[in-house]
Amino acid sequence: MTRDTKHRSPLGAGDAALRFRLAGEALAEARALNRDQSWPILIEGKRDKLALEALNFTGPIEVLNRGWTLERLIAYLYETYGTRRSDGGPALSILMDWDRTGGRLQSELRRRMEGMDIKISEELRQVLMKALKPETRVVESLRAMAYELGPFIDEYDEC
């Protein structure tokens, strides 16, 4: 075994362990809010929901692609979750993919929700976009990464 192989992270070369730790911390914080405060996370589709469930998210996960217009979906989110959490924090988290289409959806949802004074969080998406871009650009891939991300998430949120 060479010196390089001996000290290499099991997640691969470079700073993968650090990036996964950052992603795990952000996912842990979101998972705790989702579970403990029923803080909803808005994602694109069913596979994205399965990915979050594989990471032990147990609170509300809302799916964008359900055959509704954006207006109807946003009205539903407004009526169901209001404009802010009880502690004044964002009413929900928007987690679209960090590819071109996801970016467009994220921007459109942000614009429309802010127009209705719905406070949103985009922090989880921002962290995942920076930390996991080399490995993936879509939320549904988190399901396949659950084994690698799980210990980092559990380090910050022991559910």
MIMARVEX-565119 format. One record per residue: residue number from 1; residue in one letter; x, y, z of N, C-alpha, C in turn. Coordinates in steps of 0.05 Angstrom, whole numbers, always signed. Example, Ala and Ser with C-alpha at 12.3 -4.5 7.8 and 13.67 -1.06 7.14 Angstrom:
// residues 2
k:1 r:A n_xx:+264 n_yy:-114 n_zz:+156 ca_xx:+246 ca_yy:-90 ca_zz:+156 c_xx:+264 c_yy:-66 c_zz:+156
k:2 r:S n_xx:+257 n_yy:-45 n_zz:+142 ca_xx:+273 ca_yy:-21 ca_zz:+143 c_xx:+258 c_yy:+1 c_zz:+157
//
This chain:
// residues 159
k:1 r:M n_xx:+17 n_yy:-23 n_zz:+0 ca_xx:+0 ca_yy:+0 ca_zz:+0 c_xx:+18 c_yy:+25 c_zz:+0
k:2 r:T n_xx:+14 n_yy:+43 n_zz:-19 ca_xx:+30 ca_yy:+67 ca_zz:-20 c_xx:+20 c_yy:+87 c_zz:+1
k:3 r:R n_xx:+37 n_yy:+106 n_zz:+6 ca_xx:+30 ca_yy:+127 ca_zz:+25 c_xx:+5 c_yy:+142 c_zz:+17
k:4 r:D n_xx:+2 n_yy:+148 n_zz:-9 ca_xx:-22 ca_yy:+162 ca_zz:-18 c_xx:-48 c_yy:+146 c_zz:-14
k:5 r:T n_xx:-47 n_yy:+120 n_zz:-19 ca_xx:-71 ca_yy:+104 ca_zz:-16 c_xx:-78 c_yy:+101 c_zz:+13
k:6 r:K n_xx:-58 n_yy:+99 n_zz:+30 ca_xx:-63 ca_yy:+95 ca_zz:+58 c_xx:-78 c_yy:+119 c_zz:+70
k:7 r:H n_xx:-72 n_yy:+143 n_zz:+62 ca_xx:-84 ca_yy:+167 ca_zz:+73 c_xx:-107 c_yy:+178 c_zz:+57
k:8 r:R n_xx:-115 n_yy:+165 n_zz:+36 ca_xx:-137 ca_yy:+175 ca_zz:+20 c_xx:-163 c_yy:+170 c_zz:+33
k:9 r:S n_xx:-181 n_yy:+190 n_zz:+31 ca_xx:-208 ca_yy:+188 ca_zz:+43 c_xx:-224 c_yy:+166 c_zz:+29
k:10 r:P n_xx:-240 n_yy:+151 n_zz:+43 ca_xx:-257 ca_yy:+130 ca_zz:+30 c_xx:-276 c_yy:+142 c_zz:+10
k:11 r:L n_xx:-281 n_yy:+168 n_zz:+12 ca_xx:-299 ca_yy:+182 ca_zz:-7 c_xx:-285 c_yy:+190 c_zz:-32
k:12 r:G n_xx:-260 n_yy:+185 n_zz:-35 ca_xx:-246 ca_yy:+192 ca_zz:-60 c_xx:-224 c_yy:+212 c_zz:-54
k:13 r:A n_xx:-213 n_yy:+221 n_zz:-76 ca_xx:-190 ca_yy:+240 ca_zz:-74 c_xx:-200 c_yy:+268 c_zz:-67
k:14 r:G n_xx:-181 n_yy:+284 n_zz:-57 ca_xx:-187 ca_yy:+312 ca_zz:-52 c_xx:-203 c_yy:+317 c_zz:-27
k:15 r:D n_xx:-220 n_yy:+336 n_zz:-29 ca_xx:-235 ca_yy:+345 ca_zz:-6 c_xx:-263 c_yy:+333 c_zz:-3
k:16 r:A n_xx:-267 n_yy:+309 n_zz:-14 ca_xx:-294 ca_yy:+297 ca_zz:-13 c_xx:-305 c_yy:+294 c_zz:+15
k:17 r:A n_xx:-288 n_yy:+286 n_zz:+34 ca_xx:-298 ca_yy:+282 ca_zz:+61 c_xx:-307 c_yy:+308 c_zz:+73
k:18 r:L n_xx:-292 n_yy:+329 n_zz:+68 ca_xx:-300 ca_yy:+356 ca_zz:+78 c_xx:-326 c_yy:+365 c_zz:+65
k:19 r:R n_xx:-329 n_yy:+361 n_zz:+39 ca_xx:-353 ca_yy:+369 ca_zz:+25 c_xx:-377 c_yy:+353 c_zz:+34
k:20 r:F n_xx:-373 n_yy:+327 n_zz:+39 ca_xx:-395 ca_yy:+310 ca_zz:+49 c_xx:-403 c_yy:+318 c_zz:+77
k:21 r:R n_xx:-383 n_yy:+326 n_zz:+93 ca_xx:-389 ca_yy:+336 ca_zz:+120 c_xx:-406 c_yy:+361 c_zz:+119
k:22 r:L n_xx:-399 n_yy:+380 n_zz:+102 ca_xx:-415 ca_yy:+404 ca_zz:+99 c_xx:-444 c_yy:+398 c_zz:+89
k:23 r:A n_xx:-446 n_yy:+380 n_zz:+70 ca_xx:-472 ca_yy:+372 ca_zz:+60 c_xx:-488 c_yy:+358 c_zz:+83
k:24 r:G n_xx:-474 n_yy:+341 n_zz:+98 ca_xx:-487 ca_yy:+326 ca_zz:+120 c_xx:-497 c_yy:+345 c_zz:+141
k:25 r:E n_xx:-482 n_yy:+365 n_zz:+148 ca_xx:-491 ca_yy:+385 ca_zz:+168 c_xx:-516 c_yy:+400 c_zz:+159
k:26 r:A n_xx:-516 n_yy:+408 n_zz:+134 ca_xx:-539 ca_yy:+423 ca_zz:+123 c_xx:-564 c_yy:+404 c_zz:+122
k:27 r:L n_xx:-560 n_yy:+380 n_zz:+113 ca_xx:-582 ca_yy:+360 ca_zz:+112 c_xx:-592 c_yy:+354 c_zz:+140
k:28 r:A n_xx:-574 n_yy:+352 n_zz:+160 ca_xx:-582 ca_yy:+346 ca_zz:+187 c_xx:-600 c_yy:+369 c_zz:+199
k:29 r:E n_xx:-591 n_yy:+393 n_zz:+194 ca_xx:-607 ca_yy:+416 ca_zz:+203 c_xx:-635 c_yy:+417 c_zz:+191
k:30 r:A n_xx:-636 n_yy:+412 n_zz:+164 ca_xx:-662 ca_yy:+412 ca_zz:+151 c_xx:-679 c_yy:+388 c_zz:+160
k:31 r:R n_xx:-666 n_yy:+365 n_zz:+164 ca_xx:-681 ca_yy:+342 ca_zz:+173 c_xx:-693 c_yy:+346 c_zz:+201
k:32 r:A n_xx:-678 n_yy:+359 n_zz:+219 ca_xx:-688 ca_yy:+364 ca_zz:+246 c_xx:-712 c_yy:+383 c_zz:+245
k:33 r:L n_xx:-710 n_yy:+405 n_zz:+229 ca_xx:-732 ca_yy:+424 ca_zz:+227 c_xx:-756 c_yy:+410 c_zz:+214
k:34 r:N n_xx:-751 n_yy:+394 n_zz:+193 ca_xx:-772 ca_yy:+380 ca_zz:+179 c_xx:-787 c_yy:+361 c_zz:+198
k:35 r:R n_xx:-772 n_yy:+348 n_zz:+215 ca_xx:-784 ca_yy:+328 ca_zz:+234 c_xx:-797 c_yy:+342 c_zz:+258
k:36 r:D n_xx:-782 n_yy:+360 n_zz:+271 ca_xx:-790 ca_yy:+371 ca_zz:+297 c_xx:-810 c_yy:+394 c_zz:+294
k:37 r:Q n_xx:-809 n_yy:+409 n_zz:+272 ca_xx:-826 ca_yy:+432 ca_zz:+269 c_xx:-845 c_yy:+429 c_zz:+245
k:38 r:S n_xx:-846 n_yy:+405 n_zz:+233 ca_xx:-862 ca_yy:+400 ca_zz:+209 c_xx:-856 c_yy:+421 c_zz:+188
k:39 r:W n_xx:-830 n_yy:+427 n_zz:+184 ca_xx:-821 ca_yy:+447 ca_zz:+165 c_xx:-820 c_yy:+434 c_zz:+137
k:40 r:P n_xx:-837 n_yy:+442 n_zz:+119 ca_xx:-839 ca_yy:+429 ca_zz:+93 c_xx:-815 c_yy:+435 c_zz:+75
k:41 r:I n_xx:-809 n_yy:+416 n_zz:+58 ca_xx:-788 ca_yy:+419 ca_zz:+38 c_xx:-802 c_yy:+414 c_zz:+11
k:42 r:L n_xx:-799 n_yy:+433 n_zz:-7 ca_xx:-811 ca_yy:+431 ca_zz:-33 c_xx:-790 c_yy:+421 c_zz:-53
k:43 r:I n_xx:-796 n_yy:+399 n_zz:-65 ca_xx:-778 ca_yy:+386 ca_zz:-84 c_xx:-793 c_yy:+382 c_zz:-111
k:44 r:E n_xx:-778 n_yy:+374 n_zz:-132 ca_xx:-789 ca_yy:+372 ca_zz:-158 c_xx:-808 c_yy:+349 c_zz:-163
k:45 r:G n_xx:-799 n_yy:+324 n_zz:-156 ca_xx:-815 ca_yy:+301 ca_zz:-163 c_xx:-814 c_yy:+279 c_zz:-143
k:46 r:K n_xx:-827 n_yy:+256 n_zz:-150 ca_xx:-830 ca_yy:+233 ca_zz:-132 c_xx:-802 c_yy:+221 c_zz:-125
k:47 r:R n_xx:-785 n_yy:+220 n_zz:-144 ca_xx:-758 ca_yy:+209 ca_zz:-139 c_xx:-742 c_yy:+226 c_zz:-119
k:48 r:D n_xx:-746 n_yy:+252 n_zz:-120 ca_xx:-733 ca_yy:+269 ca_zz:-101 c_xx:-744 c_yy:+264 c_zz:-73
k:49 r:K n_xx:-770 n_yy:+259 n_zz:-71 ca_xx:-782 ca_yy:+252 ca_zz:-45 c_xx:-771 c_yy:+226 c_zz:-34
k:50 r:L n_xx:-768 n_yy:+206 n_zz:-52 ca_xx:-756 ca_yy:+181 ca_zz:-43 c_xx:-727 c_yy:+185 c_zz:-33
k:51 r:A n_xx:-713 n_yy:+203 n_zz:-46 ca_xx:-685 ca_yy:+208 ca_zz:-37 c_xx:-685 c_yy:+220 c_zz:-9
k:52 r:L n_xx:-702 n_yy:+239 n_zz:-3 ca_xx:-703 ca_yy:+251 ca_zz:+23 c_xx:-712 c_yy:+231 c_zz:+44
k:53 r:E n_xx:-731 n_yy:+214 n_zz:+37 ca_xx:-740 ca_yy:+193 ca_zz:+55 c_xx:-718 c_yy:+173 c_zz:+61
k:54 r:A n_xx:-701 n_yy:+168 n_zz:+41 ca_xx:-678 ca_yy:+150 ca_zz:+45 c_xx:-658 c_yy:+162 c_zz:+65
k:55 r:L n_xx:-658 n_yy:+189 n_zz:+68 ca_xx:-641 ca_yy:+203 ca_zz:+87 c_xx:-656 c_yy:+207 c_zz:+113
k:56 r:N n_xx:-679 n_yy:+193 n_zz:+117 ca_xx:-695 ca_yy:+194 ca_zz:+142 c_xx:-709 c_yy:+221 c_zz:+147
k:57 r:F n_xx:-717 n_yy:+235 n_zz:+126 ca_xx:-734 ca_yy:+258 ca_zz:+129 c_xx:-762 c_yy:+247 c_zz:+134
k:58 r:T n_xx:-775 n_yy:+255 n_zz:+155 ca_xx:-801 ca_yy:+244 ca_zz:+163 c_xx:-824 c_yy:+264 c_zz:+163
k:59 r:G n_xx:-817 n_yy:+290 n_zz:+161 ca_xx:-837 ca_yy:+311 ca_zz:+161 c_xx:-848 c_yy:+315 c_zz:+133
k:60 r:P n_xx:-863 n_yy:+337 n_zz:+130 ca_xx:-875 ca_yy:+343 ca_zz:+104 c_xx:-856 c_yy:+348 c_zz:+81
k:61 r:I n_xx:-860 n_yy:+334 n_zz:+59 ca_xx:-844 ca_yy:+338 ca_zz:+35 c_xx:-865 c_yy:+343 c_zz:+13
k:62 r:E n_xx:-864 n_yy:+366 n_zz:+2 ca_xx:-884 ca_yy:+374 ca_zz:-19 c_xx:-871 c_yy:+371 c_zz:-46
k:63 r:V n_xx:-887 n_yy:+361 n_zz:-65 ca_xx:-877 ca_yy:+355 ca_zz:-92 c_xx:-888 c_yy:+376 c_zz:-111
k:64 r:L n_xx:-870 n_yy:+388 n_zz:-126 ca_xx:-878 ca_yy:+409 ca_zz:-146 c_xx:-894 c_yy:+396 c_zz:-169
k:65 r:N n_xx:-884 n_yy:+375 n_zz:-180 ca_xx:-896 ca_yy:+362 ca_zz:-204 c_xx:-919 c_yy:+344 c_zz:-195
k:66 r:R n_xx:-942 n_yy:+356 n_zz:-192 ca_xx:-966 ca_yy:+340 ca_zz:-184 c_xx:-989 c_yy:+346 c_zz:-202
k:67 r:G n_xx:-983 n_yy:+359 n_zz:-225 ca_xx:-1004 ca_yy:+365 ca_zz:-244 c_xx:-1019 c_yy:+391 c_zz:-238
k:68 r:W n_xx:-1009 n_yy:+407 n_zz:-220 ca_xx:-1022 ca_yy:+433 ca_zz:-213 c_xx:-1006 c_yy:+455 c_zz:-227
k:69 r:T n_xx:-1020 n_yy:+478 n_zz:-231 ca_xx:-1006 ca_yy:+502 ca_zz:-240 c_xx:-989 c_yy:+513 c_zz:-217
k:70 r:L n_xx:-970 n_yy:+529 n_zz:-223 ca_xx:-954 ca_yy:+541 ca_zz:-202 c_xx:-971 c_yy:+558 c_zz:-183
k:71 r:E n_xx:-990 n_yy:+572 n_zz:-195 ca_xx:-1008 ca_yy:+589 ca_zz:-179 c_xx:-1023 c_yy:+572 c_zz:-158
k:72 r:R n_xx:-1034 n_yy:+549 n_zz:-167 ca_xx:-1049 ca_yy:+532 ca_zz:-149 c_xx:-1031 c_yy:+521 c_zz:-127
k:73 r:L n_xx:-1007 n_yy:+512 n_zz:-135 ca_xx:-988 ca_yy:+501 ca_zz:-115 c_xx:-981 c_yy:+522 c_zz:-95
k:74 r:I n_xx:-974 n_yy:+546 n_zz:-103 ca_xx:-966 ca_yy:+567 ca_zz:-85 c_xx:-989 c_yy:+574 c_zz:-66
k:75 r:A n_xx:-1013 n_yy:+576 n_zz:-77 ca_xx:-1037 ca_yy:+581 ca_zz:-60 c_xx:-1040 c_yy:+559 c_zz:-39
k:76 r:Y n_xx:-1036 n_yy:+534 n_zz:-47 ca_xx:-1038 ca_yy:+512 ca_zz:-28 c_xx:-1017 c_yy:+514 c_zz:-6
k:77 r:L n_xx:-992 n_yy:+520 n_zz:-14 ca_xx:-970 ca_yy:+523 ca_zz:+5 c_xx:-976 c_yy:+546 c_zz:+24
k:78 r:Y n_xx:-986 n_yy:+568 n_zz:+14 ca_xx:-993 ca_yy:+592 ca_zz:+30 c_xx:-1015 c_yy:+584 c_zz:+50
k:79 r:E n_xx:-1036 n_yy:+571 n_zz:+41 ca_xx:-1058 ca_yy:+564 ca_zz:+59 c_xx:-1050 c_yy:+543 c_zz:+79
k:80 r:T n_xx:-1032 n_yy:+525 n_zz:+72 ca_xx:-1025 ca_yy:+503 ca_zz:+89 c_xx:-1003 c_yy:+510 c_zz:+109
k:81 r:Y n_xx:-983 n_yy:+526 n_zz:+101 ca_xx:-960 ca_yy:+532 ca_zz:+118 c_xx:-957 c_yy:+561 c_zz:+126
k:82 r:G n_xx:-972 n_yy:+579 n_zz:+114 ca_xx:-970 ca_yy:+607 ca_zz:+121 c_xx:-946 c_yy:+620 c_zz:+108
k:83 r:T n_xx:-938 n_yy:+643 n_zz:+120 ca_xx:-916 ca_yy:+658 ca_zz:+109 c_xx:-890 c_yy:+655 c_zz:+124
k:84 r:R n_xx:-892 n_yy:+646 n_zz:+149 ca_xx:-868 ca_yy:+642 ca_zz:+166 c_xx:-873 c_yy:+621 c_zz:+187
k:85 r:R n_xx:-851 n_yy:+609 n_zz:+197 ca_xx:-854 ca_yy:+591 ca_zz:+220 c_xx:-861 c_yy:+607 c_zz:+245
k:86 r:S n_xx:-869 n_yy:+593 n_zz:+265 ca_xx:-877 ca_yy:+606 ca_zz:+290 c_xx:-854 c_yy:+622 c_zz:+302
k:87 r:D n_xx:-829 n_yy:+614 n_zz:+297 ca_xx:-806 ca_yy:+628 ca_zz:+308 c_xx:-796 c_yy:+650 c_zz:+289
k:88 r:G n_xx:-812 n_yy:+656 n_zz:+268 ca_xx:-805 ca_yy:+677 ca_zz:+249 c_xx:-787 c_yy:+668 c_zz:+226
k:89 r:G n_xx:-779 n_yy:+643 n_zz:+227 ca_xx:-762 ca_yy:+632 ca_zz:+206 c_xx:-777 c_yy:+627 c_zz:+180
k:90 r:P n_xx:-763 n_yy:+618 n_zz:+159 ca_xx:-777 ca_yy:+613 ca_zz:+134 c_xx:-799 c_yy:+592 c_zz:+136
k:91 r:A n_xx:-821 n_yy:+597 n_zz:+121 ca_xx:-844 ca_yy:+579 ca_zz:+122 c_xx:-837 c_yy:+552 c_zz:+110
k:92 r:L n_xx:-819 n_yy:+551 n_zz:+90 ca_xx:-811 ca_yy:+526 ca_zz:+77 c_xx:-784 c_yy:+529 c_zz:+64
k:93 r:S n_xx:-773 n_yy:+506 n_zz:+56 ca_xx:-748 ca_yy:+505 ca_zz:+42 c_xx:-754 c_yy:+496 c_zz:+13
k:94 r:I n_xx:-742 n_yy:+510 n_zz:-6 ca_xx:-745 ca_yy:+502 ca_zz:-34 c_xx:-718 c_yy:+488 c_zz:-42
k:95 r:L n_xx:-721 n_yy:+463 n_zz:-51 ca_xx:-698 ca_yy:+447 ca_zz:-58 c_xx:-702 c_yy:+436 c_zz:-86
k:96 r:M n_xx:-697 n_yy:+453 n_zz:-106 ca_xx:-698 ca_yy:+444 ca_zz:-134 c_xx:-670 c_yy:+434 c_zz:-141
k:97 r:D n_xx:-668 n_yy:+418 n_zz:-162 ca_xx:-642 ca_yy:+408 ca_zz:-172 c_xx:-624 c_yy:+432 c_zz:-178
k:98 r:W n_xx:-598 n_yy:+427 n_zz:-177 ca_xx:-579 ca_yy:+449 ca_zz:-183 c_xx:-568 c_yy:+447 c_zz:-211
k:99 r:D n_xx:-586 n_yy:+439 n_zz:-229 ca_xx:-580 ca_yy:+440 ca_zz:-258 c_xx:-594 c_yy:+465 c_zz:-269
k:100 r:R n_xx:-593 n_yy:+469 n_zz:-296 ca_xx:-605 ca_yy:+493 ca_zz:-308 c_xx:-635 c_yy:+494 c_zz:-303
k:101 r:T n_xx:-649 n_yy:+472 n_zz:-307 ca_xx:-678 ca_yy:+472 ca_zz:-304 c_xx:-685 c_yy:+477 c_zz:-275
k:102 r:G n_xx:-671 n_yy:+464 n_zz:-256 ca_xx:-676 ca_yy:+469 ca_zz:-228 c_xx:-671 c_yy:+497 c_zz:-220
k:103 r:G n_xx:-651 n_yy:+509 n_zz:-231 ca_xx:-645 ca_yy:+538 ca_zz:-225 c_xx:-667 c_yy:+556 c_zz:-235
k:104 r:R n_xx:-678 n_yy:+550 n_zz:-258 ca_xx:-701 ca_yy:+566 ca_zz:-268 c_xx:-725 c_yy:+563 c_zz:-250
k:105 r:L n_xx:-731 n_yy:+538 n_zz:-243 ca_xx:-754 ca_yy:+533 ca_zz:-225 c_xx:-750 c_yy:+547 c_zz:-198
k:106 r:Q n_xx:-726 n_yy:+545 n_zz:-187 ca_xx:-720 ca_yy:+557 ca_zz:-161 c_xx:-725 c_yy:+587 c_zz:-163
k:107 r:S n_xx:-715 n_yy:+600 n_zz:-184 ca_xx:-718 ca_yy:+629 ca_zz:-187 c_xx:-748 c_yy:+637 c_zz:-190
k:108 r:E n_xx:-762 n_yy:+622 n_zz:-206 ca_xx:-791 ca_yy:+628 ca_zz:-210 c_xx:-807 c_yy:+624 c_zz:-184
k:109 r:L n_xx:-801 n_yy:+603 n_zz:-170 ca_xx:-815 ca_yy:+598 ca_zz:-144 c_xx:-808 c_yy:+620 c_zz:-124
k:110 r:R n_xx:-783 n_yy:+627 n_zz:-122 ca_xx:-774 ca_yy:+648 ca_zz:-104 c_xx:-789 c_yy:+674 c_zz:-110
k:111 r:R n_xx:-790 n_yy:+682 n_zz:-136 ca_xx:-802 ca_yy:+707 ca_zz:-144 c_xx:-832 c_yy:+707 c_zz:-137
k:112 r:R n_xx:-846 n_yy:+685 n_zz:-143 ca_xx:-874 ca_yy:+684 ca_zz:-137 c_xx:-881 c_yy:+683 c_zz:-108
k:113 r:M n_xx:-865 n_yy:+668 n_zz:-93 ca_xx:-871 ca_yy:+666 ca_zz:-64 c_xx:-864 c_yy:+691 c_zz:-49
k:114 r:E n_xx:-842 n_yy:+704 n_zz:-57 ca_xx:-835 ca_yy:+730 ca_zz:-44 c_xx:-857 c_yy:+750 c_zz:-51
k:115 r:G n_xx:-869 n_yy:+748 n_zz:-74 ca_xx:-891 ca_yy:+766 ca_zz:-81 c_xx:-916 c_yy:+762 c_zz:-63
k:116 r:M n_xx:-918 n_yy:+739 n_zz:-51 ca_xx:-940 ca_yy:+734 ca_zz:-32 c_xx:-930 c_yy:+736 c_zz:-3
k:117 r:D n_xx:-906 n_yy:+746 n_zz:+1 ca_xx:-894 ca_yy:+750 ca_zz:+27 c_xx:-889 c_yy:+724 c_zz:+42
k:118 r:I n_xx:-885 n_yy:+702 n_zz:+27 ca_xx:-878 ca_yy:+676 ca_zz:+39 c_xx:-848 c_yy:+676 c_zz:+42
k:119 r:K n_xx:-839 n_yy:+673 n_zz:+66 ca_xx:-810 ca_yy:+672 ca_zz:+72 c_xx:-800 c_yy:+644 c_zz:+66
k:120 r:I n_xx:-780 n_yy:+642 n_zz:+49 ca_xx:-769 ca_yy:+616 ca_zz:+41 c_xx:-740 c_yy:+613 c_zz:+48
k:121 r:S n_xx:-731 n_yy:+588 n_zz:+49 ca_xx:-702 ca_yy:+583 ca_zz:+54 c_xx:-692 c_yy:+569 c_zz:+29
k:122 r:E n_xx:-669 n_yy:+578 n_zz:+20 ca_xx:-655 ca_yy:+566 ca_zz:-2 c_xx:-627 c_yy:+556 c_zz:+7
k:123 r:E n_xx:-622 n_yy:+557 n_zz:+33 ca_xx:-596 ca_yy:+550 ca_zz:+44 c_xx:-588 c_yy:+521 c_zz:+38
k:124 r:L n_xx:-606 n_yy:+502 n_zz:+42 ca_xx:-600 ca_yy:+474 ca_zz:+37 c_xx:-590 c_yy:+470 c_zz:+8
k:125 r:R n_xx:-605 n_yy:+482 n_zz:-11 ca_xx:-598 ca_yy:+479 ca_zz:-39 c_xx:-570 c_yy:+491 c_zz:-44
k:126 r:Q n_xx:-565 n_yy:+515 n_zz:-33 ca_xx:-540 ca_yy:+528 ca_zz:-37 c_xx:-516 c_yy:+511 c_zz:-27
k:127 r:V n_xx:-519 n_yy:+500 n_zz:-4 ca_xx:-498 ca_yy:+483 ca_zz:+8 c_xx:-494 c_yy:+458 c_zz:-9
k:128 r:L n_xx:-516 n_yy:+444 n_zz:-16 ca_xx:-514 ca_yy:+420 ca_zz:-32 c_xx:-502 c_yy:+425 c_zz:-59
k:129 r:M n_xx:-510 n_yy:+448 n_zz:-71 ca_xx:-499 ca_yy:+455 ca_zz:-97 c_xx:-469 c_yy:+458 c_zz:-97
k:130 r:K n_xx:-459 n_yy:+471 n_zz:-76 ca_xx:-430 ca_yy:+475 ca_zz:-74 c_xx:-415 c_yy:+449 c_zz:-66
k:131 r:A n_xx:-427 n_yy:+434 n_zz:-47 ca_xx:-413 ca_yy:+411 ca_zz:-36 c_xx:-415 c_yy:+386 c_zz:-53
k:132 r:L n_xx:-437 n_yy:+383 n_zz:-68 ca_xx:-440 ca_yy:+358 ca_zz:-83 c_xx:-440 c_yy:+360 c_zz:-113
k:133 r:K n_xx:-434 n_yy:+384 n_zz:-123 ca_xx:-434 ca_yy:+388 ca_zz:-152 c_xx:-416 c_yy:+368 c_zz:-167
k:134 r:P n_xx:-393 n_yy:+362 n_zz:-157 ca_xx:-377 ca_yy:+342 ca_zz:-172 c_xx:-390 c_yy:+315 c_zz:-174
k:135 r:E n_xx:-405 n_yy:+307 n_zz:-154 ca_xx:-418 ca_yy:+281 ca_zz:-154 c_xx:-445 c_yy:+281 c_zz:-168
k:136 r:T n_xx:-461 n_yy:+302 n_zz:-164 ca_xx:-488 ca_yy:+303 ca_zz:-175 c_xx:-498 c_yy:+331 c_zz:-177
k:137 r:R n_xx:-519 n_yy:+334 n_zz:-194 ca_xx:-533 ca_yy:+360 ca_zz:-197 c_xx:-563 c_yy:+357 c_zz:-192
k:138 r:V n_xx:-571 n_yy:+333 n_zz:-182 ca_xx:-600 ca_yy:+328 ca_zz:-178 c_xx:-605 c_yy:+317 c_zz:-150
k:139 r:V n_xx:-628 n_yy:+324 n_zz:-139 ca_xx:-636 ca_yy:+315 ca_zz:-112 c_xx:-639 c_yy:+285 c_zz:-111
k:140 r:E n_xx:-651 n_yy:+273 n_zz:-132 ca_xx:-657 ca_yy:+244 ca_zz:-131 c_xx:-631 c_yy:+227 c_zz:-127
k:141 r:S n_xx:-608 n_yy:+238 n_zz:-135 ca_xx:-583 ca_yy:+223 ca_zz:-131 c_xx:-575 c_yy:+220 c_zz:-102
k:142 r:L n_xx:-587 n_yy:+236 n_zz:-85 ca_xx:-581 ca_yy:+234 ca_zz:-56 c_xx:-588 c_yy:+207 c_zz:-45
k:143 r:R n_xx:-607 n_yy:+194 n_zz:-58 ca_xx:-616 ca_yy:+167 ca_zz:-49 c_xx:-592 c_yy:+148 c_zz:-52
k:144 r:A n_xx:-578 n_yy:+149 n_zz:-75 ca_xx:-556 ca_yy:+131 ca_zz:-79 c_xx:-532 c_yy:+139 c_zz:-61
k:145 r:M n_xx:-532 n_yy:+163 n_zz:-51 ca_xx:-510 ca_yy:+173 ca_zz:-35 c_xx:-516 c_yy:+171 c_zz:-5
k:146 r:A n_xx:-539 n_yy:+159 n_zz:+2 ca_xx:-548 ca_yy:+158 ca_zz:+30 c_xx:-527 c_yy:+144 c_zz:+48
k:147 r:Y n_xx:-515 n_yy:+123 n_zz:+37 ca_xx:-496 ca_yy:+108 ca_zz:+53 c_xx:-472 c_yy:+125 c_zz:+61
k:148 r:E n_xx:-462 n_yy:+141 n_zz:+42 ca_xx:-439 ca_yy:+158 ca_zz:+47 c_xx:-447 c_yy:+183 c_zz:+63
k:149 r:L n_xx:-470 n_yy:+194 n_zz:+58 ca_xx:-479 ca_yy:+219 ca_zz:+72 c_xx:-490 c_yy:+213 c_zz:+100
k:150 r:G n_xx:-501 n_yy:+189 n_zz:+104 ca_xx:-515 ca_yy:+182 ca_zz:+129 c_xx:-498 c_yy:+188 c_zz:+154
k:151 r:P n_xx:-474 n_yy:+178 n_zz:+156 ca_xx:-458 ca_yy:+183 ca_zz:+180 c_xx:-453 c_yy:+213 c_zz:+186
k:152 r:F n_xx:-450 n_yy:+229 n_zz:+165 ca_xx:-445 ca_yy:+257 ca_zz:+169 c_xx:-471 c_yy:+271 c_zz:+178
k:153 r:I n_xx:-494 n_yy:+263 n_zz:+167 ca_xx:-520 ca_yy:+274 ca_zz:+176 c_xx:-525 c_yy:+266 c_zz:+205
k:154 r:D n_xx:-520 n_yy:+240 n_zz:+211 ca_xx:-526 ca_yy:+231 ca_zz:+238 c_xx:-507 c_yy:+243 c_zz:+259
k:155 r:E n_xx:-484 n_yy:+252 n_zz:+251 ca_xx:-465 ca_yy:+265 ca_zz:+269 c_xx:-477 c_yy:+291 c_zz:+280
k:156 r:Y n_xx:-493 n_yy:+304 n_zz:+263 ca_xx:-505 ca_yy:+330 ca_zz:+271 c_xx:-535 c_yy:+327 c_zz:+280
k:157 r:D n_xx:-548 n_yy:+306 n_zz:+273 ca_xx:-576 ca_yy:+302 ca_zz:+280 c_xx:-580 c_yy:+272 c_zz:+287
k:158 r:E n_xx:-580 n_yy:+266 n_zz:+312 ca_xx:-585 ca_yy:+238 ca_zz:+320 c_xx:-615 c_yy:+235 c_zz:+324
k:159 r:C n_xx:-629 n_yy:+227 n_zz:+303 ca_xx:-658 ca_yy:+225 ca_zz:+305 c_xx:-667 c_yy:+200 c_zz:+319
//
